Amino acid sequence: MSIWLITGCSSGLGKGIAQAVLKRGEKAAETQMENRLKEIREWMEVSSQSDYR
């Protein structure tokens, strides 16, 4: 299993990559500049519970 380091995960390409990585069942360490941690945690939980693993 890979662990990805993804920067800029609060929106755009970084968010898309993070979601794809989580859907594959892999782990990600994500960074972001904006104060959107609650929103990021919510979509991480949804992505990790998906059927795409």
C-alpha positions as CSV (number, residue, x, y, z in Angstrom):
1,M,0.0,0.0,0.0
2,S,1.3,3.4,-0.9
3,I,1.2,6.6,1.2
4,W,0.8,9.7,-0.9
5,L,1.9,13.2,0.2
6,I,-0.6,15.6,-1.5
7,T,-0.3,19.4,-1.2
8,G,-3.1,21.8,-1.9
9,C,-5.9,19.3,-1.1
10,S,-8.5,21.8,-0.2
11,S,-9.6,22.3,-3.8
12,G,-8.8,21.8,-7.4
13,L,-6.3,19.2,-8.6
14,G,-5.0,18.4,-5.2
15,K,-8.5,17.6,-3.9
16,G,-9.2,15.5,-7.0
17,I,-6.0,13.5,-6.5
18,A,-6.6,13.0,-2.8
19,Q,-10.1,11.7,-3.5
20,A,-8.8,9.3,-6.2
21,V,-6.1,8.0,-3.9
22,L,-8.6,7.4,-1.1
23,K,-11.0,5.7,-3.4
24,R,-8.3,3.2,-4.4
25,G,-7.9,2.4,-0.7
26,E,-4.5,3.9,-0.3
27,K,-3.3,6.3,2.4
28,A,-2.7,10.0,2.0
29,A,-1.0,12.7,4.0
30,E,-2.6,16.0,2.9
31,T,-1.8,19.6,3.3
32,Q,-3.8,22.8,2.7
33,M,-3.4,26.5,3.3
34,E,-7.0,27.5,3.9
35,N,-8.8,26.8,7.1
36,R,-11.0,24.1,5.7
37,L,-10.0,21.1,7.8
38,K,-13.5,20.1,8.8
39,E,-14.7,20.0,5.2
40,I,-11.6,18.0,4.2
41,R,-12.1,15.5,7.0
42,E,-15.7,15.0,6.0
43,W,-14.9,14.1,2.4
44,M,-12.0,11.9,3.5
45,E,-14.5,9.9,5.6
46,V,-16.9,9.6,2.7
47,S,-14.1,8.7,0.3
48,S,-12.7,6.0,2.6
49,Q,-16.1,4.4,3.0
50,S,-16.8,4.2,-0.7
51,D,-17.2,0.9,-2.6
52,Y,-14.3,1.8,-5.0
53,R,-11.6,0.1,-2.9
